[in-house]
Amino acid sequence: MRKISKKSPALLRCRSLLVLVLQMGLILCSLVCAWLLRFEFQVPDPSLLWAAAPILIVVRLMVMPFFNLTHGWWRYTGISDAVDVLKAILTGSFAFVVIVRYGMGLKTFPLSIYVLEALIAFTLLTGVRVLSRMLAETVRADSTSKRLLLVGAGHAAQTIIRETQEVETGYRVIGCVDDDPLKKGLRVLGVPVLGPVEALANIVGQQRIDEVLIAIPSATQTQMRRLVKTCKEAGAAFRTVPEMAELIAGRVTLQQVREVSLTDLLGRIPVDLDLESVREHIRDRVVMVTGAAGSIGSELCRQIRTYKPKLLLCLDQNETGIFHLQHQLAQNDGDERKVFCVADFCNPERMRKIFLTYGVEIVFHAAAYKHVPVMEANVEEAVGNNVFGLLALLNVAQSSNCATFVMISSDKAVNPSNVMGCTKRVGELILAAWPGERLRCVSVRFGNVLGSNGSVIPLFQEQIRQNQPITITHPEMTRFFMTVSEAVSLVLQAFAIGRHGDILVLDMGEPVRVAELAKTLVRLSGKSRQEFKFIGLRPGEKLFEELFYPDERVFPSACEKIACTESVRLAWPALKRGLDELYVAMSIGKRASILAQLKQIVPQFTYAGCDRAGSAENGPLSPSVSDAPQAAPALVDRPELPYRTWQVDPWLGPAGGGPGD
Ligand SMILES: NC(=O)c1ccc[n+]([C@@H]2O[C@H](COP(=O)([O-])OP(=O)(O)OC[C@H]3O[C@@H](n4cnc5c(N)ncnc54)[C@H](O)[C@@H]3O)[C@@H](O)[C@H]2O)c1
């Protein structure tokens, strides 16, 4: 790391004095040498020399400050310093000639001495700077510096080599590897190109390399994966430099070397979609994103704005998050209109006002409570927000001009083992059964989003930074992963192709072992070793997530990377009955009865003690039972509910009855 040395003012004064004396000595030396050379080492009359010497020294020292040559930071010297020395010499020589010949009238002073002295003075004053830089670099490159091998010998490599040579980074670049045959045997700022990338494993062994740095910011994903694989096989710790845009934005330093690219962790090529079809669906429409301050919501806002909506309405209850989003979207501002709303989507009065004021046409519902362990301990909040809040929002959308409602679901909704996952499944069932004709409801289901709020990556990165053991629940635990931009692109695509009631599932490739992901992260973070601690499954956590229910039929959709599922679809009246009962359980506020009601709606839901609590008296909802139209319970008879979330009857739409009733 860059070390900033703090020196006392006395020490700095002492150094300036030393620099002054040394430069005086060199100027005197250059004059004496010029005389000796001019008279072939037999000086006829030295009195002329001694008369001119003080004048030369004074002139040169007086000129130097104008060219910033009095500081002693010679270890950072470069071409610009040499140019400054040249300018100072020429200016000083001119003044010296004028003073000696015309001021002092010493016409006998040999003309060749002026030239010779200037040449020697330039050589000495530049030479001493170069020498001290070389000396500083040798001292810096001591045995405590890490031995670094660069992959790539281009512009980024040059910058990094210069950085290690100029600043105390704790690294010494030993060499580069590069596949370009023209660079074979080349030296980049004195650092040799040792061979092609294939030779990396051998070079790492032979040169006792501590760390490999991939210095190809323009590498494509395929190239990057190949390089990462080669580094892994070589068994070396490795890191990568930032991408080209970041490099262009500023000078790359070893401090800026990015620890890891999330796409490097995917183990597959990120999905690249042609989103042109999305454009026509979004252009000139009023689009609302709920949960806009969250990881997925904010990326949705970023991508949606590029499709030129008539109005982008970013809504979240997190005021600080909205503040940051507003700030981010204000940079590279486009011409689209944006509105930032701090609002709770469970509040139908507020939402109705917003829908009517702006005429919302499309809703991307990314707001939810999503943290599994937190929701296990806050069942009522989970159900209130993710189920009844969703219902209230759907009601508002239904009664306004809204045409499409897309809800972000999760793979945790499949055979849920936790409350959060179960509420997501109830959400999917609600959207699939929603009887409104004008409102197209689509659910999009996917797995873990790398780097999203609360994801394992920031946690692992922090543990790596702090040299703490990496905590993993189980060595065999796997998860489906995708990047946030991938997830959002697919959500947008799903929005474009989804039909009413569809549950669309994004192709996330093969599941990745979390322990393997952590190991890759350790390597990409430049560490060679890290302790792992397996802490066991937390409440509600599963070893493996699934993307589909066993009885779900899976069809291809218009997009290769999106599958459409079809399972038993509950009829709205049956689902409504289950939701009514859940609503009543919520009002009583007993965890066990809420869980039991959830299980009645989602029979696959498993939770601790579910055999007892889960045997819902009425049995699970079935399509056959529910097909018969059923009247909603008399809502007015319900007890007054204590929390704001459920104060508003989710069933009371503008028409006064349940949707579709
Ligand atoms: N992150 C993942 O790995 C992942 C994977 C699959 C599905 N999902 C789903 O995607 C959605 C978004 O996930 P995320 O990672 O962006 O979560 P996040 O926590 O980063 O964002 C959620 C946002 O919703 C807001 N919110 C919650 N309740 C609200 C309310 N009542 N009113 C207004 N705003 C409210 C929060 O303030 C937060 O900003 C969630 O539904 C989540 O279940 C996430």
The ligand as an SDF file (V2000), in Angstrom:
LIG
                    3D

 44 48  0  0  0  0  0  0  0  0999 V2000
  -31.5220  -10.1400   -4.1330 N   0  0  0  0  0  0  0  0  0  0  0  0
  -31.7250  -11.3710   -4.4900 C   0  0  0  0  0  0  0  0  0  0  0  0
  -30.8240  -12.2030   -4.4780 O   0  0  0  0  0  0  0  0  0  0  0  0
  -33.0840  -11.7780   -4.9640 C   0  0  0  0  0  0  0  0  0  0  0  0
  -33.2450  -13.0160   -5.5850 C   0  0  0  0  0  0  0  0  0  0  0  0
  -34.5010  -13.3820   -6.0130 C   0  0  0  0  0  0  0  0  0  0  0  0
  -35.5710  -12.5410   -5.8280 C   0  0  0  0  0  0  0  0  0  0  0  0
  -35.3600  -11.3490   -5.1960 N   0  0  0  0  0  0  0  0  0  0  0  0
  -36.5530  -10.4950   -4.9860 C   0  0  0  0  0  0  0  0  0  0  0  0
  -36.3490   -9.2610   -5.6400 O   0  0  0  0  0  0  0  0  0  0  0  0
  -36.9500   -8.2130   -4.9010 C   0  0  0  0  0  0  0  0  0  0  0  0
  -35.9620   -7.1070   -4.6310 C   0  0  0  0  0  0  0  0  0  0  0  0
  -34.8330   -7.6430   -3.9970 O   0  0  0  0  0  0  0  0  0  0  0  0
  -33.5820   -6.7100   -3.6180 P   0  0  0  0  0  0  0  0  0  0  0  0
  -32.4160   -7.5970   -3.5230 O   0  0  0  0  0  0  0  0  0  0  0  0
  -33.5340   -5.5570   -4.5120 O   0  0  0  0  0  0  0  0  0  0  0  0
  -34.0130   -6.2780   -2.1550 O   0  0  0  0  0  0  0  0  0  0  0  0
  -33.6440   -4.9570   -1.3860 P   0  0  0  0  0  0  0  0  0  0  0  0
  -33.8610   -5.2320    0.0450 O   0  0  0  0  0  0  0  0  0  0  0  0
  -32.3470   -4.4410   -1.8530 O   0  0  0  0  0  0  0  0  0  0  0  0
  -34.7840   -3.9590   -1.8960 O   0  0  0  0  0  0  0  0  0  0  0  0
  -36.0970   -4.0430   -1.4870 C   0  0  0  0  0  0  0  0  0  0  0  0
  -36.6080   -2.6250   -1.3600 C   0  0  0  0  0  0  0  0  0  0  0  0
  -37.9890   -2.6780   -1.0940 O   0  0  0  0  0  0  0  0  0  0  0  0
  -38.2910   -1.6260   -0.2140 C   0  0  0  0  0  0  0  0  0  0  0  0
  -39.5300   -1.9300    0.4880 N   0  0  0  0  0  0  0  0  0  0  0  0
  -39.8240   -2.9940    1.2550 C   0  0  0  0  0  0  0  0  0  0  0  0
  -41.0700   -2.8680    1.7190 N   0  0  0  0  0  0  0  0  0  0  0  0
  -41.5920   -1.7300    1.2340 C   0  0  0  0  0  0  0  0  0  0  0  0
  -42.8390   -1.0710    1.3780 C   0  0  0  0  0  0  0  0  0  0  0  0
  -43.8300   -1.5780    2.1090 N   0  0  0  0  0  0  0  0  0  0  0  0
  -43.0260    0.0830    0.7130 N   0  0  0  0  0  0  0  0  0  0  0  0
  -42.0700    0.6240   -0.0510 C   0  0  0  0  0  0  0  0  0  0  0  0
  -40.8490    0.0450   -0.1990 N   0  0  0  0  0  0  0  0  0  0  0  0
  -40.6190   -1.1240    0.4340 C   0  0  0  0  0  0  0  0  0  0  0  0
  -37.1170   -1.5770    0.7270 C   0  0  0  0  0  0  0  0  0  0  0  0
  -37.0180   -0.3070    1.3430 O   0  0  0  0  0  0  0  0  0  0  0  0
  -35.9700   -1.8720   -0.2020 C   0  0  0  0  0  0  0  0  0  0  0  0
  -35.3840   -0.6810   -0.6700 O   0  0  0  0  0  0  0  0  0  0  0  0
  -37.4930   -8.8400   -3.6420 C   0  0  0  0  0  0  0  0  0  0  0  0
  -38.8460   -9.1220   -3.8700 O   0  0  0  0  0  0  0  0  0  0  0  0
  -36.7300  -10.1310   -3.5240 C   0  0  0  0  0  0  0  0  0  0  0  0
  -37.4590  -11.1260   -2.8510 O   0  0  0  0  0  0  0  0  0  0  0  0
  -34.1650  -10.9450   -4.7750 C   0  0  0  0  0  0  0  0  0  0  0  0
  1  2  1  0
  2  3  2  0
  2  4  1  0
  4  5  1  0
  4 44  2  0
  5  6  2  0
  6  7  1  0
  7  8  2  0
  8  9  1  0
  8 44  1  0
  9 10  1  0
  9 42  1  0
 10 11  1  0
 11 12  1  0
 11 40  1  0
 12 13  1  0
 13 14  1  0
 14 15  2  0
 14 16  1  0
 14 17  1  0
 17 18  1  0
 18 19  2  0
 18 20  1  0
 18 21  1  0
 21 22  1  0
 22 23  1  0
 23 24  1  0
 23 38  1  0
 24 25  1  0
 25 26  1  0
 25 36  1  0
 26 27  1  0
 26 35  1  0
 27 28  2  0
 28 29  1  0
 29 30  1  0
 29 35  2  0
 30 31  1  0
 30 32  2  0
 32 33  1  0
 33 34  2  0
 34 35  1  0
 36 37  1  0
 36 38  1  0
 38 39  1  0
 40 41  1  0
 40 42  1  0
 42 43  1  0
M  CHG  2   8   1  16  -1
M  END
$$$$
